[in-house]
C-alpha cells in the first residue's frame, strides 16, 4: 500500500463531535496518522505482524492505520468511554479489529502488559492547557511497556527536554520528522480558525 492510499482511506475516520478539553482531545489528522504508521512500518518494520498498543487512542485512527498495515494485534487504551465508542464505530466501518480498554493510563498499573506489546504508538496530550507533564508521564509508561519501540508526537519546543529524559531512561530517541499539527477551532477559548503547531515525530528504541 502506498502512503497516499493510506491517507486517503483514513479520511473516513469519524472524529469527536464534542471534544473534552480536560483530556486535550485533538484528533490526529489522516495526514499525520498515515505518515506516522507508514514510516514505522516501511522504514523500521515495527507494525506488520507486531503487537501494537495505541496509548490515548481517542477516535482510533492510529490503531486503525496499524491494522490496515497488517499489525498482528492492536489494543487501544483511553480514559474517555465516549472516545472509545467513536473508535469502535470507526473500526466497524473499516471492518478492523482493535481491543479497547477504558483506563486512566496515568494511574494504571501496566505491569501485565510487559512482554506482550512490541510497539506503542501515540499522540499524547501536550499538557499545555492543563495536566502539565502528562506527555512525559505517558511517554515513560509507553517506554516501560514496549519491548521494541515507541512512536510519539511532541511539541518541537520540548525536543531538548525529551532528549535529556530519554538519556536518563536509557533509550535512544530519533527525530524521524518535523511536522505540522493543524488544530482547527474546537474549543471556546480558541481565537483563530486554524493554528499550526510545530511537532516532532519521535521514535524511541529500547536497548
C-alpha positions as CSV (number, residue, x, y, z in Angstrom):
1,X,0.0,0.0,0.0
2,X,1.2,3.5,-0.9
3,X,1.3,6.4,1.6
4,X,-1.3,8.5,-0.3
5,X,-3.6,5.5,-0.5
6,X,-3.4,5.0,3.3
7,X,-4.0,8.7,3.9
8,X,-7.0,8.7,1.6
9,X,-8.5,5.7,3.4
10,X,-8.1,7.3,6.8
11,X,-10.1,10.4,5.7
12,X,-13.2,8.4,6.6
13,X,-12.4,8.2,10.3
14,X,-15.1,9.9,12.4
15,X,-13.8,12.4,15.0
16,X,-15.2,14.0,18.2
17,X,-18.4,15.9,17.9
18,X,-18.0,17.3,21.4
19,X,-14.3,17.1,22.3
20,X,-13.4,17.3,26.0
21,X,-10.8,19.9,26.9
22,X,-9.9,18.2,30.2
23,X,-8.5,15.4,28.1
24,X,-7.0,17.8,25.5
25,X,-8.8,15.9,22.8
26,X,-7.3,17.0,19.5
27,X,-7.8,14.3,16.8
28,X,-4.7,13.1,14.9
29,X,-5.2,14.1,11.2
30,X,-5.2,11.5,8.5
31,X,-2.1,13.2,7.1
32,X,-0.1,12.8,10.3
33,X,-1.5,9.3,11.1
34,X,-0.7,8.0,7.7
35,X,2.9,9.3,7.8
36,X,3.5,8.0,11.3
37,X,2.3,4.5,10.7
38,X,3.6,4.2,7.2
39,X,7.1,5.2,8.3
40,X,7.0,2.9,11.4
41,X,6.1,0.0,9.0
42,X,8.2,0.6,5.9
43,X,11.3,2.1,7.4
44,X,11.5,0.3,10.8
45,X,9.4,-2.8,10.3
46,X,7.6,-2.1,13.6
47,X,4.0,-2.6,12.5
48,X,3.3,-5.6,10.3
49,X,2.8,-8.8,12.4
50,X,3.6,-6.9,15.6
51,X,1.6,-6.5,18.8
52,X,0.7,-2.8,18.8
53,X,-0.7,-0.6,21.6
54,X,-2.2,2.8,21.0
55,X,-1.9,4.9,24.2
56,X,-4.6,7.6,24.4
57,X,-6.3,6.1,21.4
58,X,-9.0,8.8,21.0
59,X,-11.1,8.1,17.9
60,X,-8.9,5.2,17.0
61,X,-7.1,6.5,13.8
62,X,-3.6,5.3,14.7
63,X,-4.8,1.8,15.7
64,X,-6.9,1.5,12.6
65,X,-3.9,2.5,10.4
66,X,-1.8,-0.1,12.1
67,X,-4.5,-2.7,11.4
68,X,-4.7,-1.7,7.8
69,X,-0.9,-2.2,7.5
70,X,-1.1,-5.7,8.8
71,X,-0.4,-5.5,12.6
72,X,-0.6,-8.8,14.3
73,X,-2.8,-7.3,17.0
74,X,-3.9,-3.9,18.1
75,X,-5.1,-2.7,21.5
76,X,-6.2,0.9,22.3
77,X,-6.2,2.5,25.7
78,X,-8.2,5.6,26.6
79,X,-9.6,7.4,29.6
80,X,-12.8,8.5,27.8
81,X,-15.6,6.0,27.2
82,X,-17.1,8.3,24.7
83,X,-13.9,8.3,22.6
84,X,-13.9,4.5,22.7
85,X,-17.4,4.5,21.4
86,X,-16.4,6.6,18.4
87,X,-13.3,4.4,17.9
88,X,-15.4,1.2,17.9
89,X,-17.8,2.8,15.3
90,X,-14.7,3.6,13.2
91,X,-13.5,0.0,13.5
92,X,-16.9,-1.2,12.4
93,X,-16.8,1.0,9.3
94,X,-13.3,-0.1,8.4
95,X,-14.0,-3.8,9.3
96,X,-10.9,-4.0,11.5
97,X,-10.4,-5.4,15.0
98,X,-9.0,-3.4,17.8
99,X,-9.4,-4.3,21.5
100,X,-10.2,-1.1,23.5
101,X,-9.6,-0.7,27.2
102,X,-11.2,2.2,29.2
103,X,-8.4,3.1,31.6
104,X,-6.6,6.1,33.1
105,X,-3.1,5.3,31.9
106,X,-1.6,7.9,34.3
107,X,-2.6,5.9,37.3
108,X,-3.0,2.4,36.0
109,X,-0.6,-0.4,36.8
110,X,0.6,-1.7,33.4
111,X,2.9,-4.4,34.6
112,X,0.6,-7.0,33.0
113,X,1.4,-5.6,29.5
114,X,5.1,-6.0,29.7
115,X,6.4,-8.6,27.2
116,X,3.1,-8.5,25.3
117,X,3.5,-5.3,23.4
118,X,6.1,-4.8,20.7
119,X,5.3,-1.2,19.6
120,X,3.5,1.6,21.2
121,X,2.1,4.4,19.0
122,X,0.6,7.6,20.4
123,X,-0.3,11.2,20.1
124,X,-0.4,12.2,23.8
125,X,-1.9,15.3,25.2
126,X,0.8,18.0,25.2
127,X,-0.1,19.2,28.7
128,X,-0.3,22.9,27.6
129,X,-3.8,23.8,28.8
130,X,-3.9,21.6,31.9
131,X,-2.3,18.3,33.0
132,X,1.2,19.7,32.8
133,X,3.7,17.0,32.3
134,X,1.2,14.4,31.1
135,X,3.0,13.9,27.8
136,X,6.2,12.8,29.6
137,X,4.3,10.6,32.1
138,X,2.5,8.7,29.2
139,X,5.8,8.5,27.3
140,X,7.6,6.9,30.2
141,X,4.7,4.4,30.7
142,X,4.9,3.6,26.9
143,X,8.7,3.1,27.1
144,X,8.3,0.8,30.1
145,X,5.8,-1.4,28.3
146,X,7.1,-1.6,24.8
147,X,9.6,-4.4,24.0
148,X,10.9,-2.7,20.8
149,X,9.9,0.8,20.2
150,X,7.6,3.8,20.9
151,X,6.4,6.3,18.3
152,X,5.1,9.6,19.6
153,X,4.2,13.2,18.7
154,X,5.6,16.0,20.8
155,X,5.9,19.8,20.5
156,X,9.2,20.7,18.8
157,X,9.8,23.2,21.7
158,X,10.2,20.2,24.1
159,X,12.8,18.4,22.0
160,X,15.8,19.2,24.2
161,X,13.9,18.1,27.4
162,X,12.8,14.9,25.8
163,X,16.3,14.0,24.5
164,X,17.6,14.6,28.1
165,X,14.9,12.4,29.6
166,X,15.5,9.6,27.0
167,X,19.1,9.5,28.0
168,X,18.1,9.2,31.7
169,X,15.7,6.4,30.8
170,X,18.4,4.5,28.8
171,X,16.6,4.6,25.4
172,X,17.7,6.1,22.1
173,X,15.5,8.8,20.6
174,X,15.4,9.8,16.9
175,X,13.6,12.7,15.4
176,X,12.0,10.9,12.4
177,X,10.4,14.0,11.1
178,X,9.5,17.6,12.0
179,X,5.8,18.1,11.1
180,X,2.9,20.5,11.4
181,X,-0.2,19.7,13.5
182,X,-3.2,21.5,12.2
183,X,-5.5,22.5,15.1
184,X,-8.9,23.8,14.0
185,X,-11.1,26.0,16.1
186,X,-12.6,23.4,18.5
187,X,-12.9,25.0,21.9
188,X,-14.5,28.2,23.2
189,X,-11.1,29.7,24.1
190,X,-9.8,29.3,20.5
191,X,-9.5,32.7,18.8
192,X,-8.3,31.6,15.4
193,X,-9.9,29.3,12.8
194,X,-6.8,27.3,12.5
195,X,-3.4,27.1,14.2
196,X,-0.4,25.1,13.1
197,X,1.7,23.6,15.9
198,X,5.3,22.5,15.2
199,X,5.6,18.9,16.3
200,X,8.3,16.2,16.3
201,X,7.5,12.7,15.2
202,X,9.8,10.7,17.5
203,X,11.0,7.1,17.7
204,X,12.3,5.7,20.9
205,X,14.1,2.4,20.8
206,X,14.8,0.1,23.7
207,X,18.3,-1.2,24.1
